[in-house]
Amino acid sequence: MIIQAAEAIEAIQHLDPGVGRAEWVRIGAAAKAAGVSFINFDRWSSGAGNYNERDAARMWRSLKPRSSGAAAVNAATLFFLARQSGWRPSRAEHSPRPFTSCRAEPREPSVYETLSEHGRAVWNECAPLAGVAFDYLRARCCAIPPADGDLRWHRALKHPSGYCGPALVGLVTDAITGEPISLHRTWINADGSKADVDPCRMLLANHRSGGGVIRLWPDESVSTGLCVAEGIETALSAALHFPPAWCVLNAGNLGKFPVLPGIDCLTIIVDNDPAGERATRDCATRWNEHAEVCVIHPSAADLNDELREAR
């Protein structure tokens, strides 16, 4: 992947950043799929006469992978376009492989860096929020996020205990790249209570969650402001007043939440515990150099608890 990204950075320099918007977005999607960072894409885009930094940042965040179908855009798209413009890779494309008389059996990774096939299958089984999921969220004083966000529900998801029932399922993606890396599952009841299983909330085993978020609102909805909170329900409670909102899963991710281009105001909802307070300070300090930061301290353990206690 590192070699591919380096070649992609080299390849994109052979393309004209002043192309029409649709083609510019297509090149951006292909570059992102090839591992090009926003910094390098933005540097290339700045060569266009109509360049706008904020527009470039928003477009980059909105890009979603399209790896199949007629409209597929991937790394190969970038290299194809670059070759048409005269680019040739600096390294041999087909270097000989050393002969081995026997090959080791492939091993499952100890920790998946991206969402596994099993995780993708579970996510594809999920549906837009409705039914029990709607009832649960309303009972918990939560905003209902848009259908194109990364929160869905599963009618009958199996728990490791053997229980099978409705669950909220959040797609965890890398905060910067948007790459799916895990799933967050919460087994629920329509009356606003959690299902009688232990634990009732689980991330996928053997998947990384560091640097991950649940984009409750899609990137396209994040224009100048964003609200972040540790938990899904805390973020959705905050979204009643401060949409759009993302869940960052835990204090560790909040403390390391990266500065994202194009966001002028960050609202942080604090969990009232030492880890939450410390993470908020770390996040606010980092973002203060780049955007306005608003910190909200609920009187209860978290904002969702406060809203439910006030009913």
N, C-alpha and C positions, 0 to 999 in steps of 0.2 A: 504493500500500500504506500509506503514511503517513496519507493522508486516511482510508482505511478503518479503520485502527487507532484514529484519533482518534474517528471516529463510533462504533466498537464500544465504546470506553471510555464514551462518553456513553450508548449504548444499554443497556449492562448495568446502569447505575444505575437503570433502570426495572423491573428484575426483582428478585424477592424472594430473598435469599440463604438464607432459611430453608426452602426447598422440600425435598422428600425427597432422599435421597442420589443416586438414579439420575438425577433431573432436574438436580441440582447438577453431577454429573459431565458430563451432556450439555451444560449451559451452559458448563462449563469447556472442553470439546472445541471447541465452537463459537467461544468467545472466543479460544482459542489459534489456531484456523484464521483468525480475523479479524485477528490480529496483536496482540492484547492481551498485555501482558507479565504475568509471574507477579506482580510487585509490584502492578499494578493489579487483577488478579483476586483476589489475597489481601486487598487493602484492601476490595474489595466483599464478599468472603466473610466478613470479620470482623464484618459486621453481623448474622450469624446467632447465635442463642442457643447453639447447640452447636458453635460455631467452634473448630477445633483447628489451630494453625499447622502442626504437623508433618504432620498428616493432609492438609492442603491441599497442602503441598509434595510429598508422595509421590504424591498423586493427579495433580498437574500433570505431574510427570515421567513418569508412566505413560501419559499420553494419547498415542494414536497417531492419525494422520489416517485418517478414514473418509469418503472423498470420493465413493464410489459405492455402489450397492446399496441395499437397502431400509433399512438402518440408517445411511445416510449422514448425517454431521453435519459442517457446514461453516459458513463465515461467514454464509451466508444464513439458517441456522437461528437464529443469534443475533438477526439483524435481524427475522426473522419473529416470534420470541417477544417481542421488545421492542415491536414494533408492536401486538401483541395487548394489551400492557400500557399502551398510550397513547403510546409514543415516536414522534416524527417527526424525520427528519433535519433538521439545522440549515441544510444547504446544499441547493440544488436538485439533485434526483436526475438530471435530464436537462438539463444545460446545453447550449446550442447549440454545434455545432462550426463553426469557421471554414471557409468554402468554399476548396478548393484545386483548381485545374484539373488537376493531376497529382500523383501520390503517389510518393514514393520507394519502391523495393523494400525490404522488410524485411531487415535484416542480422542475421546470426548474432552474438551477443554475443562480444566478445573473450575474456571470462572468464565462464563460467556461475556465477551466484550460487547456483543450486539445480541439482539433478541433471537433466541433459538427457534428452530422450526416448530417445536412444541408450543412455545409462547406465541408464535405467529398464528398457529392453528387455533389456539384458544381465543386470541383477539378477533380472528375472522368469524368465530362462532358468536361473538357478542353483537348486540343490536343497539341502535340509538336509544337513549333513555326513554322509558315509558313505564306504564303499569306500576308494579311494586317499587321500582326505582324512583319514579315520580313521587309516589306516596311517602316513601322513606325520606327523601330530600326535603319535601315540604314540611314533614313532621319535625325535621331537624333544623328548621329555620335557614334553609339553604336556597340560594338562587339556582335556577335550572340553567346550566351552561348550554351553549349552542350545540346543535347536532354535529357540527363539523369540528368540535373540540375533541380532546383525547380522553373523554370519560364515557363509557358505555355500560351496559349491564348484560348479565348472562342469566337466563331463566333458571338454569339448573346446573350450577357449577359444583364439581366435586371437591370436597375438603379432604385433606389428608386423613382426617378421622373417619372418613367414610360417608359423612353427611353430604347430602346433595340438595342445593337450594339456590335461591336467587342471590346474586352478588353484583356489587358495583365493581367494574374493572377499569382501571386507569392505565393507559399506555405511558410508560416512563421513557422519555427521550432525552438525549444529551442536550443540555441547555444551550450549547453553542451550535452544534451541527444539526440537531433535530433527529439524529439517528435513533431508532427504537432500540432500547437496551434491556427493558424488563417490563413486568406487569405488576400492578398493585391491586390486590383483591380484598374486598370487604363483604362478608356475608351478612345479609340484612333481612329485616322483616318490614312489612308495610306500615306497621304502627310507629316506626321511627326507632325501634330497638335493633340491636345487633342480634344475629342468629346465635343460638346457644352452642357455640363451638369455641374451642380454644387452640390457637388464637383466632379471633374473628377477622383480623387484618393480617395479610401476608404479602410479602414480595416473593417473586419467583426465586427458588433456591438456585444457587450457583450462577447468578446473574449479577453483574455490577450495577450498583445504584448510585455510586459516587458521581457527582456532577449531573445527576438526572433531575428532571422536573416532569410534572404532568401538566401539559398545556391544556388547561380547562377551556380556555379560549384559544383559537388558532392564531398563528403568527400574523395572519392577515388582519386580525382585530386589534393587534397591539400596534398602535400608531405612535403616540407620544407618551403614554402613561401605562404603567403596569403595577399590579398589586401582587405581592407574594406572601405566602404563609406556609408553615410547616405541613399542616394537615389538609386533606381534601375538604373536609367540612368547614374548617376555619376559613379556608380560601373562598369557599362558596358563600359563607355567611358574609364575609367582607365584600364579596361581589354584589351584594344587595345595594351597596352604596359606592363601591370603588371598582367597577368592572373596567377592563378585563382582569382576570386573576389566574395565577398559576400556583400549583402546589409544589413545594421543593422537597417534600418527604420527611426531612429531619433537620435538626439544628446544624449538623455538619455541612449539609448542602447549602443551608441558608448562609452560614458564615463564609462559604467560598463562592457564593453566587456571583457569576462573572458579569462584568459590565457588558451590556449588549448595545450595539450601535442603534441610534435613532430614538432612544427612549429618553425623554426629558424629565420625567418624574417617576420615581419609584416609591411605592407605598409598602411599608413592611408591617405586618401584623405580628406582634410579639407573643410568643408563648411564655407565660409567667413562671419560668423556672430558670435556674442559673445557666443552663446550657442555652436556652432560648435568648436570654438577655445578652449573653456573651456573643452569640452568633449574630444578633441584631447589630451590636456595636461594630463587629468586624465588617458586616455587609455595608452598613451605613458609611463607615469610614472609607471603604473602597469606592462607593458610588458617589460620595459627596464631591469628588473631584470632577465628576462628569455630568451630574444631574441633580435636580432638586430631590431631596429625600424626606418623606413624611413617615414618622414612626407612630404607630397606634398601640397603646398599652391598655388592654382590657382589664377590668377589675377582677374577673374570674381567672381560672387557669388558662383559658383561651377565649377568643371572641365567640366561638360557637356556643361554649358553655354559658357565657354571659347573656347572649340573646335568648337562649332557651330558658334560663333562670328568670328572665324579665317577663316572660309570657304569663 
